[in-house]
Amino acid sequence: MKDKLLVAGTRIMAKPPAEVRFPGDRNRRKKIRMRGIKQASKEIQDRLDRNLEELVDDPEVFLPEIKGEVDRSFFSKDLMARTLKEVSSVSIKRYDTRWLRKRMTKKGGDLVCRALAGSLLAASEEDRSTVAVFKNPLFGVASYIRRGNGKQSHLAGIQNHNHPKLRLLVWDEHAKSGQWFFSWDDGFVFTGTTPNPPSEWIDWSLDNASIDLSGEGDLRWSPGLESDTVENGELTETGWLRLEFTDGTLVGLSRSALANSEEQFGQSVAMGMLPPRLSDIAQAEWVWRPVGWPEDRELPAAGIERLEEVLSTWMRFSLDDSSLARACRSSILNSIEDGFVVGTHWFREDSRSDFLEHLNGTEEERAAVACVLDSLDYGIHVRTDGEVLELEEDVIRFEESSCHPNLVALWPEHGHTILEEIYGIEGEDADAILEKQAKRKQGFGAFLRELGESRSVAMKLERLPWQSEALPTPLSFADELVRQAVDRGIASTVSKARKGRGLDMAMGWAWLTVHDRTESDAWRFDEDSRDKGGDWVPALQALWDAASELLINDNLDAVQDYESAMNWLAEVSGSGPINS
């Protein structure tokens, strides 16, 4: 048996295989649902009824008002001329269902009229309970009755001819040929091959745009702007977008308004026109220049060219509103070939100090940045993503206004320079510090401050007349305790003083006594160490007093007192003479 039977001109599918049933669903009936087909609600049926009745009464009701030229010559290839001619023919046959069936499946002829024939046939039918659903991410959702081989979008547009956006779908092929259509609540016009939107359409489109606009008529502006700013084209610190439509209407959109738009502004305006090319009916300009850029100096030509490309991309809806401001500013900033650029500010070559002062950060961070700049014999561009670009032009560009992210990017290449030039650290010590900072990524403000303090202490400790390892026991232990106390505080030495052995234990006890830290530690020391250490306390006290004057109070004359106290400690501890 054949899979399909032809019965009374209708194809009947062969009986499907038996349905698999599960326990408990014996009485359940199988439901078959076709994709894109649904039962229409009463509201949808009523709307379609009204629309189709209007279409039958006047088959030309879906047509736009013709305000542009139509070439009706015999050899014309004008699609609108062809459509208008054939619509008249279909209109005459609108009650001939047999003819409509043939026309709606005909491969040749006008595409619009194919869908028109299918829609008129649907209008002749009483049962409109089953409808197809047309979905488009831009034009929305519409219910329609599918008849014939017409394009779904054409059928949906004709049967929803009073919808300002959906009815545009009928004319996609015409738009591809270079013809223009503008649709709004109160009108629908065809302007031929010239994009000439009526002022009424512009007003309606701006009223229904994704960004709320103040003003009316030929001057509109978004939150964040004032009417005078837009009318006079005044500069703002963050910049704004200026749109001028073909009828003279001016629109100003602030950076903040663009950043918060849920739908692209340009797209929300252009969806009432076909083709949706905003650039054909409006000119865009980004009104902005870097802070500090002279009023009498032209912006770089390369920057203007890049800016036009960005605006063109936005007008094609290929760039989000939220990204527009940054892209426009970057086009200008990245084209500057002299001076200093930081964030959205520009400084002249002779204003380096102002540039450094503008950076957010500590004095240590600014000094580190200045150190890097001093070492460069080329331009540099530090991006927000941490990428560092060398430039042929003599310009310094920092996309970030804070010192820290810029130093993070510069540290791998220029860290050695900073350590050597500012802190005098070289060789293995520098390598160790460079690697440590690269791994832990400590804030550069705190890191450089600690480094400076540490280096300062190290330089102060160089004032002491002996290195610890050059001194005999237990004088070397005393010297170590002094150095650690100056570097990290007295509290840090308590643990070290407890761990001494032999004579160092006695010196540890003396150290704790000098600093009143013996109350809970007596049990840690044997009696002999406590006795010896107790005898050494006066000399060790004199040593610590001299060290405090020399290293903490910066009294350089105290070095002699330190030498005298160390010799005294050597005498009482029996350590013997100290080599100079």
C-alpha positions as CSV (number, residue, x, y, z in Angstrom):
1,M,0.0,0.0,0.0
2,K,1.2,3.4,-0.8
3,D,2.2,5.7,2.1
4,K,-0.2,8.4,0.8
5,L,-3.7,8.1,-0.6
6,L,-5.3,10.7,-2.8
7,V,-9.0,11.1,-1.7
8,A,-11.2,13.8,-3.4
9,G,-8.1,15.9,-4.3
10,T,-6.8,15.9,-0.7
11,R,-3.7,14.0,0.4
12,I,-4.3,11.8,3.4
13,M,-1.3,10.5,5.4
14,A,-1.2,6.7,6.1
15,K,-2.1,5.6,9.5
16,P,0.7,6.2,12.0
17,P,2.1,3.4,14.1
18,A,0.4,2.5,17.4
19,E,1.1,4.9,20.2
20,V,3.2,3.6,23.1
21,R,1.2,3.8,26.3
22,F,2.4,3.8,29.9
23,P,0.5,2.4,32.9
24,G,-2.1,4.8,34.1
25,D,-2.6,6.7,30.8
26,R,-5.0,4.3,29.0
27,N,-7.6,7.0,28.4
28,R,-5.2,9.7,27.4
29,R,-5.5,10.9,23.8
30,K,-2.5,11.8,21.7
31,K,-2.3,15.5,20.8
32,I,-0.7,16.6,17.5
33,R,0.7,20.1,17.4
34,M,2.1,21.7,14.3
35,R,5.1,24.0,14.7
36,G,4.1,27.7,14.4
37,I,0.4,26.9,14.5
38,K,-2.0,27.7,17.3
39,Q,-5.6,28.1,18.3
40,A,-6.5,31.7,18.0
41,S,-8.0,33.5,21.0
42,K,-11.2,35.4,20.6
43,E,-9.2,38.7,20.7
44,I,-6.9,37.5,17.9
45,Q,-9.9,36.2,15.8
46,D,-11.7,39.5,16.2
47,R,-8.7,41.5,15.2
48,L,-8.0,39.3,12.1
49,D,-11.7,39.5,11.2
50,R,-11.6,43.3,11.2
51,N,-8.4,43.4,9.3
52,L,-9.5,40.9,6.6
53,E,-12.9,42.6,6.2
54,E,-11.1,45.9,5.6
55,L,-8.8,44.1,3.1
56,V,-11.8,42.7,1.2
57,D,-13.6,46.1,1.2
58,D,-10.4,47.7,-0.1
59,P,-7.6,45.4,-1.3
60,E,-5.3,48.5,-1.6
61,V,-5.7,49.4,2.1
62,F,-2.3,48.0,2.9
63,L,-0.5,50.1,0.3
64,P,1.5,53.2,1.4
65,E,0.7,56.7,0.2
66,I,2.7,57.2,-2.9
67,K,4.8,60.4,-2.5
68,G,7.8,59.4,-4.6
69,E,8.2,58.9,-8.3
70,V,7.0,55.6,-9.9
71,D,8.3,54.7,-13.3
72,R,5.3,53.3,-15.1
73,S,6.9,53.1,-18.5
74,F,6.5,49.9,-20.6
75,F,10.1,48.7,-20.0
76,S,10.3,49.9,-16.4
77,K,11.9,47.6,-13.8
78,D,10.3,49.7,-11.0
79,L,9.0,47.1,-8.5
80,M,6.4,49.5,-7.0
81,A,5.0,50.1,-10.5
82,R,4.7,46.4,-11.1
83,T,3.1,45.9,-7.7
84,L,0.5,48.7,-8.1
85,K,-0.4,47.4,-11.5
86,E,-0.9,43.8,-10.3
87,V,-2.8,44.9,-7.1
88,S,-5.5,46.3,-9.3
89,S,-5.8,43.0,-11.1
90,V,-6.1,41.1,-7.8
91,S,-8.6,43.6,-6.5
92,I,-10.9,42.9,-9.4
93,K,-10.7,39.1,-8.7
94,R,-11.0,39.4,-4.9
95,Y,-14.3,37.4,-4.8
96,D,-13.1,34.7,-7.2
97,T,-11.8,32.0,-4.8
98,R,-10.7,29.7,-7.6
99,W,-8.6,32.4,-9.2
100,L,-7.2,33.4,-5.8
101,R,-6.1,29.8,-5.2
102,K,-4.2,29.7,-8.5
103,R,-2.6,33.2,-7.9
104,M,-1.5,32.5,-4.4
105,T,0.5,29.4,-5.5
106,K,1.8,30.9,-8.8
107,K,5.6,30.9,-8.9
108,G,5.8,33.9,-11.2
109,G,4.5,37.4,-10.8
110,D,4.6,40.0,-8.1
111,L,5.5,38.5,-4.6
112,V,3.4,41.0,-2.8
113,C,0.3,40.1,-4.8
114,R,0.9,36.4,-4.2
115,A,0.5,37.1,-0.5
116,L,-2.4,39.4,-1.2
117,A,-4.2,36.6,-3.0
118,G,-3.7,34.2,-0.1
119,S,-4.9,36.8,2.4
120,L,-8.1,37.5,0.3
121,L,-8.8,33.8,0.2
122,A,-8.4,33.6,4.0
123,A,-10.9,36.4,4.2
124,S,-13.5,34.4,2.3
125,E,-13.3,31.5,4.8
126,E,-15.5,31.4,7.9
127,D,-13.3,29.4,10.1
128,R,-10.3,31.5,11.3
129,S,-9.7,29.6,14.6
130,T,-6.3,28.3,13.6
131,V,-3.6,30.8,12.9
132,A,0.1,30.8,12.2
133,V,2.5,32.9,14.3
134,F,5.1,35.1,12.8
135,K,8.0,36.0,15.1
136,N,10.8,38.5,14.4
137,P,13.2,39.8,17.1
138,L,12.9,43.3,15.7
139,F,9.4,43.6,14.4
140,G,7.7,41.6,17.0
141,V,5.1,38.8,17.0
142,A,2.0,38.6,14.8
143,S,-0.8,36.1,14.1
144,Y,-2.0,35.6,10.6
145,I,-3.7,33.0,8.4
146,R,-1.3,31.1,6.2
147,R,-2.6,30.5,2.7
148,G,-0.6,29.9,-0.5
149,N,3.1,30.2,-1.2
150,G,3.5,33.9,-0.3
151,K,6.2,34.9,2.1
152,Q,5.2,34.6,5.7
153,S,6.4,38.1,6.4
154,H,4.2,39.4,3.5
155,L,1.2,37.5,4.7
156,A,1.7,38.8,8.3
157,G,2.2,42.4,7.1
158,I,-0.8,42.5,4.8
159,Q,-3.1,40.9,7.4
160,N,-1.8,43.3,10.1
161,H,-1.8,46.3,7.7
162,N,-2.7,48.8,10.5
163,H,0.4,47.9,12.5
164,P,3.0,50.6,11.9
165,K,6.0,48.3,11.9
166,L,4.6,45.0,10.7
167,R,3.3,46.4,7.5
168,L,6.8,47.4,6.4
169,L,7.6,43.7,6.1
170,V,5.6,43.5,2.9
171,W,8.1,45.8,1.1
172,D,11.4,44.1,1.8
173,E,12.1,43.2,-1.8
174,H,11.3,46.8,-2.9
175,A,13.6,48.2,-0.2
176,K,16.4,45.9,-1.5
177,S,15.9,47.5,-4.9
178,G,16.5,51.0,-3.4
179,Q,13.0,52.2,-2.6
180,W,12.1,53.8,0.7
181,F,9.1,53.4,3.1
182,F,8.2,55.3,6.3
183,S,5.5,54.1,8.6
184,W,4.0,55.5,11.8
185,D,0.7,55.4,13.7
186,D,-1.0,58.0,11.5
187,G,0.6,57.4,8.2
188,F,2.5,55.2,5.8
189,V,4.4,56.7,2.8
190,F,6.5,55.6,-0.1
191,T,9.1,58.1,-1.1
192,G,10.6,56.4,-4.2
193,T,14.3,56.1,-4.5
194,T,14.9,59.1,-2.3
195,P,14.9,58.8,1.5
196,N,12.6,61.7,2.4
197,P,10.9,61.0,5.8
198,P,8.0,63.3,6.7
199,S,8.4,65.5,9.7
200,E,5.5,63.6,11.3
201,W,7.3,60.4,11.0
202,I,10.5,61.9,12.6
203,D,8.4,63.3,15.5
204,W,6.6,59.9,16.0
205,S,9.9,58.0,15.9
206,L,11.6,60.2,18.4
207,D,8.5,60.1,20.7
208,N,8.7,56.3,20.7
209,A,12.5,56.0,20.8
210,S,14.3,54.0,23.5
211,I,15.6,57.1,25.2
212,D,13.1,59.6,26.7
213,L,13.6,63.0,25.1
214,S,12.7,66.5,26.2
215,G,11.6,69.2,23.9
216,E,9.4,69.1,20.8
217,G,9.5,70.1,17.2
218,D,12.9,70.4,15.7
219,L,14.9,70.4,19.0
220,R,15.1,67.3,21.3
221,W,17.5,66.4,24.1
222,S,18.0,63.5,26.5
223,P,18.6,63.6,30.3
224,G,22.0,64.9,31.1
225,L,21.8,67.7,28.5
226,E,20.2,71.2,28.3
227,S,18.4,72.7,25.4
228,D,21.0,75.4,24.9
229,T,23.8,72.9,24.9
230,V,22.2,71.0,22.0
231,E,21.1,74.1,20.1
232,N,24.5,75.8,20.3
233,G,26.6,72.6,20.0
234,E,28.4,73.3,23.3
235,L,31.2,71.0,24.5
236,T,30.8,69.0,27.6
237,E,33.4,67.1,29.6
238,T,32.0,63.7,28.9
239,G,30.8,64.4,25.3
240,W,27.4,63.9,23.7
241,L,26.0,62.6,20.4
242,R,24.4,65.1,18.0
243,L,22.0,63.9,15.4
244,E,20.6,66.1,12.7
245,F,17.8,64.8,10.5
246,T,17.0,65.8,6.9
247,D,14.2,68.1,8.0
248,G,16.5,70.0,10.3
249,T,15.5,68.3,13.6
250,L,18.3,68.3,16.1
251,V,18.7,65.6,18.8
252,G,21.2,65.5,21.6
253,L,22.0,62.3,23.5
254,S,24.2,62.4,26.6
255,R,26.8,59.8,27.4
256,S,24.8,58.7,30.5
257,A,21.6,58.4,28.5
258,L,23.3,56.2,26.0
259,A,24.9,54.1,28.7
260,N,21.6,53.3,30.2
261,S,19.5,52.6,27.1
262,E,17.9,49.1,27.1
263,E,17.5,49.2,23.3
264,Q,19.8,50.8,20.8
265,F,18.5,54.3,20.1
266,G,19.2,54.3,16.4
267,Q,17.5,51.0,15.9
268,S,14.4,52.1,17.9
269,V,14.1,55.0,15.5
270,A,14.9,53.2,12.3
271,M,12.5,50.3,12.8
272,G,9.7,52.6,11.4
273,M,11.5,52.8,8.1
274,L,12.6,50.5,5.3
275,P,15.4,50.0,4.7
276,P,16.3,50.7,8.3
277,R,19.4,52.8,7.4
278,L,19.5,55.7,9.8
279,S,22.6,57.2,8.1
280,D,20.5,58.0,5.0
281,I,18.2,60.3,6.9
282,A,20.4,61.8,9.7
283,Q,24.0,62.9,10.3
284,A,25.8,62.0,13.5
285,E,28.5,64.0,15.3
286,W,30.3,63.3,18.6
287,V,30.6,66.7,20.3
288,W,33.7,66.5,22.5
289,R,37.4,67.2,22.8
290,P,40.0,66.1,25.4
291,V,40.1,68.3,28.5
292,G,43.1,70.6,28.1
293,W,43.0,70.5,24.3
294,P,43.4,74.1,22.9
295,E,40.2,75.5,21.4
296,D,42.1,77.0,18.5
297,R,43.8,73.6,17.6
298,E,42.2,71.2,15.2
299,L,41.7,67.6,16.4
300,P,44.1,65.1,14.6
301,A,42.9,64.2,11.2
302,A,43.4,60.5,11.8
303,G,41.2,60.8,14.9
304,I,38.4,62.5,13.0
305,E,38.6,59.7,10.4
306,R,38.4,57.0,13.1
307,L,35.6,58.8,14.7
308,E,33.6,58.8,11.5
309,E,34.1,55.1,11.2
310,V,32.8,54.6,14.8
311,L,29.7,56.7,14.2
312,S,29.1,54.9,10.9
313,T,29.3,51.5,12.8
314,W,26.8,52.8,15.4
315,M,24.4,54.0,12.7
316,R,24.5,50.5,11.2
317,F,23.5,49.2,14.7
318,S,26.8,47.2,15.0
319,L,27.9,49.1,18.0
320,D,26.0,49.3,21.3
321,D,24.9,52.6,22.7
322,S,26.8,51.9,25.9
323,S,30.1,51.5,24.0
324,L,29.7,54.5,21.8
325,A,31.1,57.2,24.1
326,R,34.2,55.2,24.9
327,A,34.8,54.3,21.3
328,C,34.4,57.9,20.2
329,R,36.8,59.3,22.8
330,S,39.3,56.6,22.1
331,S,39.3,57.5,18.4
332,I,40.5,61.0,19.3
333,L,42.7,60.2,22.2
334,N,44.6,57.4,20.4
335,S,45.4,59.7,17.5
336,I,47.2,62.3,19.5
337,E,50.9,62.2,18.8
338,D,52.4,64.7,21.3
339,G,52.3,65.5,24.9
340,F,50.7,63.4,27.6
341,V,47.3,61.7,27.5
342,V,45.7,60.3,30.7
343,G,42.1,59.2,30.8
344,T,40.2,61.9,28.9
345,H,42.8,64.7,29.6
346,W,45.6,66.0,27.5
347,F,48.7,67.9,28.7
348,R,51.4,69.7,26.7
349,E,55.0,68.3,26.5
350,D,56.1,71.0,29.0
351,S,53.4,70.1,31.4
352,R,54.8,66.8,32.7
353,S,54.4,67.9,36.3
354,D,50.7,68.7,35.8
355,F,50.3,65.3,34.1
356,L,51.9,63.5,37.1
357,E,49.8,65.5,39.5
358,H,46.6,64.5,37.7
359,L,47.3,60.8,38.3
360,N,45.5,59.3,41.2
361,G,48.0,57.8,43.6
362,T,50.6,58.4,46.3
363,E,53.8,60.4,45.9
364,E,55.8,57.2,45.8
365,E,53.7,55.9,42.9
366,R,54.0,59.2,41.0
367,A,57.8,59.1,41.5
368,A,57.9,55.6,40.1
369,V,55.9,56.6,37.0
370,A,58.3,59.6,36.6
371,C,61.3,57.3,36.9
372,V,59.9,55.1,34.0
373,L,59.2,58.2,31.8
374,D,62.8,59.4,32.4
375,S,64.1,56.1,31.1
376,L,62.1,56.1,27.9
377,D,63.5,57.2,24.5
378,Y,60.2,56.4,22.7
379,G,56.4,56.9,23.1
380,I,54.3,54.6,25.1
381,H,50.6,53.6,25.3
382,V,49.3,51.7,28.4
383,R,45.9,50.2,27.8
384,T,43.2,49.4,30.3
385,D,43.8,45.6,29.7
386,G,47.4,46.0,30.8
387,E,48.9,45.9,27.3
388,V,51.9,48.2,26.8
389,L,52.5,49.5,23.3
390,E,55.7,51.2,22.2
391,L,55.0,54.2,19.9
392,E,57.1,55.9,17.3
393,E,55.4,59.2,18.2
394,D,56.7,61.2,21.2
395,V,53.5,60.8,23.3
396,I,52.7,59.2,26.6
397,R,49.2,57.7,26.7
398,F,47.6,56.2,29.9
399,E,44.1,55.0,29.4
400,E,43.7,54.7,33.2
401,S,44.0,57.7,35.4
402,S,45.3,55.8,38.4
403,C,49.0,55.1,39.0
404,H,48.4,51.5,40.2
405,P,47.1,49.8,37.0
406,N,49.7,51.6,34.9
407,L,52.5,50.5,37.2
408,V,51.2,46.9,37.2
409,A,51.5,47.0,33.4
410,L,55.0,48.7,33.4
411,W,56.5,46.7,36.3
412,P,57.7,43.6,34.4
413,E,59.7,45.8,31.9
414,H,60.7,48.7,34.0
415,G,60.7,47.4,37.6
416,H,64.5,47.1,37.7
417,T,64.8,50.7,36.6
418,I,62.5,51.8,39.5
419,L,64.4,49.7,42.1
420,E,67.8,50.9,41.0
421,E,67.1,54.6,40.3
422,I,64.9,55.3,43.3
423,Y,65.9,52.7,45.9
424,G,69.4,51.8,44.9
425,I,68.6,48.1,44.8
426,E,70.3,46.0,42.2
427,G,71.3,42.5,41.3
428,E,69.8,39.5,43.1
429,D,68.0,41.7,45.6
430,A,66.2,43.5,42.8
431,D,65.3,40.2,41.1
432,A,63.8,38.9,44.3
433,I,61.7,42.0,44.9
434,L,60.6,42.2,41.3
435,E,59.4,38.6,41.3
436,K,57.8,38.8,44.7
437,Q,55.7,41.9,43.7
438,A,54.8,40.3,40.4
439,K,53.3,37.3,42.2
440,R,51.5,38.9,45.1
441,K,50.4,42.0,43.2
442,Q,50.3,44.2,46.3
443,G,48.9,47.7,45.8
444,F,51.9,49.8,44.5
445,G,51.2,52.6,47.0
446,A,51.7,50.3,50.0
447,F,54.5,48.3,48.3
448,L,56.6,51.3,47.4
449,R,56.0,52.9,50.8
450,E,57.2,49.8,52.5
451,L,60.1,49.5,50.2
452,G,61.1,53.1,50.8
453,E,60.8,52.6,54.6
454,S,62.8,49.4,54.4
455,R,65.4,51.0,52.3
456,S,65.6,54.0,54.6
457,V,66.1,51.7,57.6
458,A,68.7,49.7,55.7
459,M,70.6,53.0,54.9
460,K,70.4,54.0,58.5
461,L,71.7,50.7,59.7
462,E,74.8,51.3,57.6
463,R,75.7,54.0,60.1
464,L,76.6,51.3,62.7
465,P,80.4,50.9,62.9
466,W,80.3,47.0,62.8
467,Q,78.5,44.3,61.0
468,S,77.0,41.7,63.4
469,E,79.0,38.9,62.0
470,A,82.2,40.8,62.7
471,L,81.6,40.9,66.4
472,P,82.3,38.1,68.9
473,T,79.6,36.3,70.9
474,P,77.5,37.6,72.6
475,L,78.2,41.1,71.2
476,S,77.0,39.9,67.7
477,F,73.7,38.9,69.3
478,A,73.3,42.3,70.9
479,D,73.9,44.0,67.6
480,E,71.4,41.8,65.8
481,L,68.8,42.6,68.5
482,V,69.5,46.4,68.0
483,R,69.2,46.1,64.2
484,Q,65.9,44.1,64.4
485,A,64.4,46.5,66.9
486,V,65.1,49.5,64.7
487,D,63.8,47.7,61.6
488,R,60.7,45.9,62.9
489,G,60.1,47.2,66.4
490,I,61.1,46.0,69.9
491,A,58.1,43.6,70.1
492,S,59.6,41.6,67.2
493,T,62.8,41.0,69.2
494,V,61.2,39.3,72.2
495,S,61.0,35.9,70.5
496,K,64.5,36.2,69.2
497,A,65.8,37.1,72.7
498,R,64.2,33.9,74.2
499,K,66.0,31.6,71.8
500,G,69.6,32.4,72.6
501,R,72.0,29.7,73.7
502,G,75.0,29.9,76.0
503,L,76.2,33.5,76.4
504,D,73.5,34.6,73.9
505,M,70.9,33.5,76.4
506,A,72.4,35.8,79.0
507,M,72.4,38.6,76.5
508,G,68.8,37.8,75.7
509,W,67.9,38.1,79.3
510,A,69.7,41.5,79.6
511,W,67.8,42.7,76.5
512,L,64.4,41.7,78.0
513,T,65.4,43.4,81.2
514,V,66.3,46.7,79.4
515,H,62.9,46.7,77.8
516,D,60.8,45.5,80.8
517,R,59.8,42.2,79.1
518,T,61.0,39.7,81.7
519,E,57.8,39.3,83.8
520,S,56.5,36.2,82.1
521,D,59.8,34.9,80.7
522,A,62.0,34.2,83.7
523,W,61.3,30.5,83.6
524,R,62.8,30.3,80.2
525,F,66.3,31.3,81.4
526,D,68.6,29.3,83.8
527,E,69.9,31.0,86.9
528,D,73.4,31.5,85.5
529,S,72.1,33.3,82.5
530,R,70.0,35.6,84.6
531,D,72.9,36.4,86.8
532,K,75.2,37.2,84.0
533,G,72.6,39.1,82.0
534,G,71.7,41.1,85.0
535,D,75.3,42.3,85.3
536,W,75.3,43.4,81.6
537,V,72.1,45.5,81.7
538,P,73.8,48.9,82.3
539,A,76.1,48.5,79.3
540,L,73.4,47.1,77.1
541,Q,71.1,50.0,78.1
542,A,73.8,52.5,77.1
543,L,74.2,50.6,73.8
544,W,70.4,50.8,73.0
545,D,70.3,54.5,74.0
546,A,73.1,55.3,71.7
547,A,71.5,53.3,68.9
548,S,68.2,55.2,69.4
549,E,69.9,58.5,69.0
550,L,71.9,57.5,66.0
551,L,69.3,55.5,64.1
552,I,65.9,56.8,65.2
553,N,66.7,60.5,66.1
554,D,69.3,60.8,63.3
555,N,71.9,62.2,65.7
556,L,75.0,61.2,63.7
557,D,77.4,62.2,66.5
558,A,75.9,59.4,68.6
559,V,78.1,56.9,66.6
560,Q,80.9,57.5,69.1
561,D,78.6,56.8,72.0
562,Y,77.6,53.5,70.3
563,E,81.2,52.5,70.0
564,S,81.9,53.3,73.6
565,A,78.9,51.4,74.8
566,M,79.8,48.3,72.7
567,N,83.3,48.4,74.2
568,W,81.9,48.6,77.7
569,L,79.6,45.6,76.9
570,A,82.6,43.7,75.6
571,E,84.5,44.4,78.8
572,V,81.7,43.3,81.2
573,S,80.8,40.3,79.2
574,G,84.4,39.2,78.9
575,S,84.3,39.1,75.1
576,G,87.7,40.6,74.6
577,P,88.8,43.5,72.4
578,I,86.8,44.4,69.4
579,N,88.5,44.6,66.0
580,S,87.9,48.0,64.3
